Amino acid sequence: MTEFLLLICAYLIGSIPTAVWVSKGVFGMDIREYGSGNAGATNTFRVLGPKAGSFVMLIDMLKGVLAVRLSYLLNFYDNPDHLTALVNFQIGLGLVAVVGHIFPIWAGFRGGKGIATLFGLVLAIQPAVALSCVGVFILILFLTRYVSLSSIIASIAFPVLILYIFNEREQFYRVFAIAVALMVVLTHQKNIVRLFNGNENKVPLFRNRSVFRRNHEE
């Protein structure tokens, strides 16, 4: 029963619609009506600029971290033999938070793609792997200015790091890493098409902009 309640809490945490609240509270608009229509960090970067995008990404990431940390409320840590059960439950909590981000109860079940929250999940369980993925993400973003491409390549790097660099032996975690890469690629199909067609939007790394303000000025 306790596990079920913690899963509900993880969903509610993941459901916090950071991008929607920031866009409405600070900019007086709904981010879902602009750009790609997603309530996530990528679209916030694209529409509202790097400051708002970075803030949304940070909070969405922390949602994944906090959801995983709910596992501390159970007694897994009292018995080393429960390590596998602990990792599995942590992954479950994080994934439920990702579902909450994608289908947020606080925002009409219209959210983002869950990449930042997914990263928070990994950060809470294996910080070294997560930071390595961040390095890949930042490098690709700096070279291309495509958040979508950076997310895709970083997600593909995730199972590569798990399987070949860090040599993770927990079978469920290995399967999870591969599933994450596949999920990110599948959820970015439209972005992949735009990348191949050369019409994917780049993010402004060194300047602020707001499509909402510009449209109203025109």
N, C-alpha and C positions, 0 to 999 in steps of 0.2 A: 504493500500500500504506500509506503514511504517513497519507494522508487517511482511509482506512478505520479505521486504529487510533485516530485522533483522534475519529472519529465514535463509536466504541465507548466511548472515554473520556468523551465528552459524555453518552452514555446513562447510564453508571455514575454520573456526577456528578448528573445529573437524577434518578436513582433514589434518592438519599439521602432517606429518608422522614422529613423533619424533624418533621412533626406527630405521626407515630407514635412516634418516639423521645422526643419531649418529653412526650407524654401518658403513655407507659409509664414513662419514667425519672423524671419529676417528680411525676406525679399517680397513678401506679399503675393506669392504665386504658388501653384502646385507643380512640383518638378515633373510629375507624371504627365503633364500636358505639353511638355517641351522635349526636344531632343529625341531620344529613343523611347521615351515614355516610361522608363524604369525608375523606380525609387531606390537607386543605389549610388555608390560613390562614383562610378564611371560616368553616369549621366550628370551627376552633380559637378564633376570636374569639367565636363563638356559645356554645360549650360551656365553654371554660376562661377566657374573659375577654380584655381588651385587651392585657395584658402578654404572655401566652403567644402570643396571636394575632399581635402585632406582631413578636415574635421569630421565629416560624415564617415570617411573610411576608418578613422581611428575609433569612433564610437561603435560602428558596426563590427569592427574587429574585437573590441572589448566585450561585445555581447556574446561572442563565441567563447572567449576566455572565461567570462563569468558563468556561463552555462556549464562549462566543464568543471569549474570550481565547486559547483553544487555537490559534486561527488564527495567533498570533504565532510558533508553532513551525515554520511553513512560510515559504517565501521570497517570498510575495506582495508583501511590502513593499519588496523590492529592485527591483521594476519597476512604475512608475506605470501602465503599460499593463494591468496585471493587476488594476486596481481593481474592475472589474465582477466578475471571478472571485472576488476577495476577499470582496466583500459577499455574493455568492451562497453562498459556502462558510460564511461567518459565520452567515447565516440558517439554513443546513442544520445547523450545529452546534447552534444555539439550539433549533431545532425538534426535533432528536433528544433534547436535554435535556428538552424539554417532554414528549415521548413517555415518557421515563424517569420523569418525575414522575407522569404518569398511570398508567403501568404499571411500577412500581418492582420491580426484581428482588430488592431487599433486603427487600421487604415483601409478598411473595406476589402481586405485580402488581396490588395494590389501592391506588391512590393518590388524588390530588386532581384538580382540573380544569386545573391548570397555568397559571393566570392570573399568579401572581407570577413564575414562571419565565419566562413569555412576556414579562412586563414587563422582566425582567432582560436578555433578549435585545435588546429595543429600546433599553434604557438603554445597553448596551455599543456599539451601532451608531450611534444618534442620540440622545445625551443630551438635547438641547433638546426633541425631540418627546416623549421619555419623561417629562421633568419637566412638560411641559404636560399630559400625560395624568394625571400624579399630581395636578396642581392640580384637574383636573376630578373625579377620583376623591374627593379629600378634600372638595371643596365639596359634592358630592352626598351623601357619607357624613355630613357634618356636618348637612346639611339634613334627611336622611331616616333615617339610621342603618341603611340597608339596604346591606350589603356587596355583595350580588348586583346590585342596581340600579346601584350605583356602578361596579362592574366592567363592566357592560353599556354604560353611557353612556360611560365612559372608552374602551372598546374601539371604540365607534362614532366617538368623537372622533379616534381614531388615523388612519384613512384620510382624514378630513376635513382634519386637520392636514397629512398627507403630500401630499395632492393640491392643496389650495387655499391653505394658509398657508405651508408651507415649500417648496412646489412642487418636490418631489423628482422628478428626471428619470430615475432608474434604473427601468426598466420592471418588472423582477422585484420590486423593493421595493414599487412601487405595487400590484402584484397581491397581494403578500404582505400589505400593510396591509388591503386589502379582505377577503382570506381570513381574517385574524385576527378582524375584526369579525364576520364570518359565523359563524366557529367558536365564538366566545364566546357569541353569541346562541343558537346551536344547543345548546351544552352547558348553557345556563341555562334550558332550556324549562320545567323543573319550577318553577324559581324565578319565572319570568315568570307561570306559572299562579297560583302562590301570591300573587304581588304583585297580580294582578288580583282574586283572591278575598279579598284583605285579610288573609291568614293567614301571610305571610312573616315570619320571625323577625327582629327588630332586634337589633343588637349593643349591649352596654352600654359606651358610650364613656368614661364617667367613674366607673366602679366595677368592681370585680372580682367574678367569680362563677364557680362551678364546679358544673355540673349533677351531676357525679359525686359530689362531696362532699355536696351537698344531698340527693341520693337516698339516700345511705348514712346521713345523719343522720335521715332520715325512717324 
